[in-house]
């Protein structure tokens, strides 16, 4: 499966939802926001949101600071 992640194509053998994608990318779930095909997702939706070929995923990393 190939997904567009932040505008860059990335291929994965199999994925079981957004939570699996986040884990495979080595990201800290508490520190990111995920948008799936233009829709912002709550973390509670990550396991139930199916992924399909050519889906667009935007991942924003939250940074603390001043």
ROSE-373288 format. One record per residue: residue number from 1; residue in three letters; x, y, z of N, C-alpha, C, O in turn. Coordinates in pm, whole numbers. Layout:
<markols>
{NUM; "ALA"; {X; Y; Z}; {X; Y; Z}; {X; Y; Z}; {X; Y; Z}}
...
</markols>
This chain:
<markols>
{1; "UNK"; {84; -117; 0}; {0; 0; 0}; {89; 124; 0}; {187; 131; 75}}
{2; "UNK"; {55; 219; -84}; {129; 345; -88}; {39; 457; -39}; {-73; 474; -87}}
{3; "UNK"; {88; 532; 59}; {17; 645; 116}; {95; 773; 89}; {217; 769; 75}}
{4; "UNK"; {26; 883; 80}; {91; 1014; 72}; {102; 1067; 214}; {1; 1106; 274}}
{5; "UNK"; {222; 1070; 268}; {242; 1118; 405}; {315; 1251; 398}; {430; 1259; 357}}
{6; "UNK"; {244; 1355; 441}; {297; 1492; 432}; {347; 1522; 290}; {451; 1586; 272}}
{7; "UNK"; {272; 1473; 191}; {303; 1502; 51}; {406; 1410; -13}; {437; 1426; -131}}
{8; "UNK"; {459; 1315; 63}; {560; 1224; 11}; {506; 1082; 5}; {454; 1033; 106}}
{9; "UNK"; {517; 1014; -109}; {469; 876; -116}; {554; 783; -29}; {677; 788; -34}}
{10; "UNK"; {487; 700; 51}; {556; 601; 134}; {484; 469; 118}; {361; 464; 122}}
{11; "UNK"; {558; 362; 98}; {499; 229; 78}; {512; 145; 204}; {613; 149; 275}}
{12; "UNK"; {405; 69; 231}; {399; -20; 346}; {340; -152; 300}; {253; -155; 214}}
{13; "UNK"; {389; -261; 359}; {337; -393; 322}; {192; -409; 368}; {104; -434; 286}}
{14; "UNK"; {167; -395; 496}; {31; -400; 550}; {22; -303; 666}; {118; -284; 741}}
{15; "UNK"; {-94; -242; 681}; {-118; -151; 793}; {-256; -180; 849}; {-349; -212; 775}}
{16; "UNK"; {-268; -169; 980}; {-394; -194; 1048}; {-441; -65; 1114}; {-456; -59; 1236}}
{17; "UNK"; {-464; 37; 1036}; {-513; 165; 1087}; {-403; 266; 1114}; {-284; 238; 1099}}
{18; "UNK"; {-448; 383; 1155}; {-358; 495; 1180}; {-262; 466; 1294}; {-144; 501; 1288}}
{19; "UNK"; {-311; 401; 1399}; {-225; 371; 1514}; {-105; 287; 1471}; {7; 310; 1516}}
{20; "UNK"; {-128; 190; 1385}; {-20; 106; 1332}; {78; 190; 1250}; {200; 173; 1262}}
{21; "UNK"; {27; 280; 1169}; {112; 369; 1090}; {201; 454; 1181}; {321; 465; 1158}}
{22; "UNK"; {142; 514; 1282}; {216; 598; 1376}; {329; 518; 1442}; {441; 566; 1454}}
{23; "UNK"; {298; 396; 1483}; {399; 309; 1546}; {512; 277; 1448}; {629; 282; 1485}}
{24; "UNK"; {477; 244; 1326}; {580; 209; 1227}; {669; 327; 1193}; {786; 309; 1159}}
{25; "UNK"; {614; 446; 1201}; {695; 566; 1174}; {777; 606; 1296}; {859; 698; 1288}}
{26; "UNK"; {757; 538; 1409}; {834; 566; 1529}; {798; 698; 1595}; {883; 762; 1657}}
{27; "UNK"; {672; 739; 1581}; {628; 866; 1638}; {563; 847; 1774}; {503; 743; 1800}}
{28; "UNK"; {575; 946; 1858}; {512; 946; 1990}; {368; 992; 1973}; {345; 1109; 1940}}
{29; "UNK"; {270; 904; 1995}; {130; 940; 1972}; {82; 1065; 2047}; {0; 1140; 1995}}
{30; "UNK"; {133; 1086; 2166}; {89; 1203; 2244}; {138; 1334; 2187}; {88; 1440; 2225}}
{31; "UNK"; {234; 1330; 2095}; {296; 1452; 2045}; {261; 1483; 1899}; {325; 1569; 1838}}
{32; "UNK"; {160; 1416; 1843}; {126; 1442; 1704}; {-25; 1459; 1685}; {-106; 1415; 1766}}
{33; "UNK"; {-58; 1524; 1576}; {-195; 1535; 1527}; {-197; 1470; 1390}; {-102; 1486; 1313}}
{34; "UNK"; {-304; 1398; 1359}; {-313; 1326; 1232}; {-437; 1370; 1156}; {-547; 1378; 1211}}
{35; "UNK"; {-416; 1397; 1027}; {-525; 1428; 936}; {-529; 1319; 830}; {-427; 1286; 770}}
{36; "UNK"; {-649; 1265; 806}; {-667; 1156; 709}; {-759; 1205; 598}; {-877; 1230; 623}}
{37; "UNK"; {-706; 1218; 477}; {-784; 1266; 362}; {-860; 1394; 394}; {-976; 1409; 357}}
{38; "UNK"; {-793; 1487; 461}; {-850; 1618; 489}; {-932; 1627; 616}; {-985; 1734; 647}}
{39; "UNK"; {-944; 1518; 691}; {-1022; 1517; 815}; {-930; 1494; 934}; {-859; 1393; 940}}
{40; "UNK"; {-932; 1588; 1029}; {-853; 1571; 1151}; {-914; 1458; 1234}; {-1036; 1450; 1248}}
{41; "UNK"; {-829; 1372; 1287}; {-876; 1256; 1364}; {-843; 1271; 1512}; {-736; 1320; 1549}}
{42; "UNK"; {-937; 1226; 1595}; {-908; 1211; 1738}; {-827; 1083; 1754}; {-840; 991; 1673}}
{43; "UNK"; {-746; 1076; 1858}; {-668; 954; 1881}; {-759; 833; 1897}; {-721; 722; 1859}}
{44; "UNK"; {-877; 853; 1951}; {-971; 742; 1969}; {-1019; 685; 1835}; {-1074; 575; 1831}}
{45; "UNK"; {-1000; 757; 1726}; {-1041; 712; 1594}; {-929; 641; 1518}; {-953; 584; 1412}}
{46; "UNK"; {-809; 644; 1570}; {-693; 590; 1498}; {-707; 441; 1469}; {-668; 397; 1361}}
{47; "UNK"; {-761; 364; 1562}; {-772; 219; 1540}; {-889; 181; 1451}; {-890; 71; 1395}}
{48; "UNK"; {-986; 267; 1437}; {-1105; 233; 1360}; {-1110; 300; 1223}; {-1204; 278; 1147}}
{49; "UNK"; {-1010; 381; 1191}; {-1006; 447; 1061}; {-929; 359; 963}; {-808; 342; 978}}
{50; "UNK"; {-997; 303; 863}; {-927; 217; 768}; {-839; 299; 674}; {-868; 415; 644}}
{51; "UNK"; {-732; 237; 630}; {-643; 299; 533}; {-659; 230; 398}; {-681; 109; 392}}
{52; "UNK"; {-649; 307; 291}; {-660; 253; 156}; {-551; 312; 69}; {-494; 417; 100}}
{53; "UNK"; {-523; 245; -40}; {-423; 290; -137}; {-445; 437; -170}; {-558; 480; -197}}
{54; "UNK"; {-337; 515; -170}; {-332; 656; -208}; {-399; 750; -109}; {-423; 866; -141}}
{55; "UNK"; {-431; 702; 13}; {-484; 794; 114}; {-381; 902; 142}; {-260; 880; 131}}
{56; "UNK"; {-431; 1021; 177}; {-345; 1134; 212}; {-342; 1149; 364}; {-446; 1169; 427}}
{57; "UNK"; {-224; 1140; 421}; {-205; 1153; 566}; {-115; 1274; 592}; {-7; 1284; 535}}
{58; "UNK"; {-162; 1363; 676}; {-79; 1474; 722}; {-53; 1453; 870}; {-146; 1428; 947}}
{59; "UNK"; {72; 1462; 910}; {110; 1442; 1049}; {179; 1570; 1097}; {279; 1614; 1039}}
{60; "UNK"; {123; 1628; 1202}; {180; 1748; 1260}; {236; 1714; 1396}; {169; 1652; 1478}}
{61; "UNK"; {360; 1755; 1419}; {423; 1728; 1547}; {404; 1848; 1638}; {433; 1962; 1599}}
{62; "UNK"; {355; 1823; 1757}; {333; 1929; 1856}; {466; 1957; 1927}; {535; 1864; 1970}}
{63; "UNK"; {500; 2084; 1937}; {624; 2121; 2005}; {594; 2226; 2111}; {528; 2326; 2084}}
{64; "UNK"; {642; 2201; 2231}; {625; 2298; 2338}; {738; 2400; 2332}; {848; 2369; 2285}}
{65; "UNK"; {712; 2515; 2378}; {818; 2616; 2380}; {757; 2755; 2386}; {635; 2773; 2393}}
{66; "UNK"; {845; 2850; 2382}; {792; 2985; 2395}; {851; 3081; 2302}; {815; 3199; 2303}}
</markols>
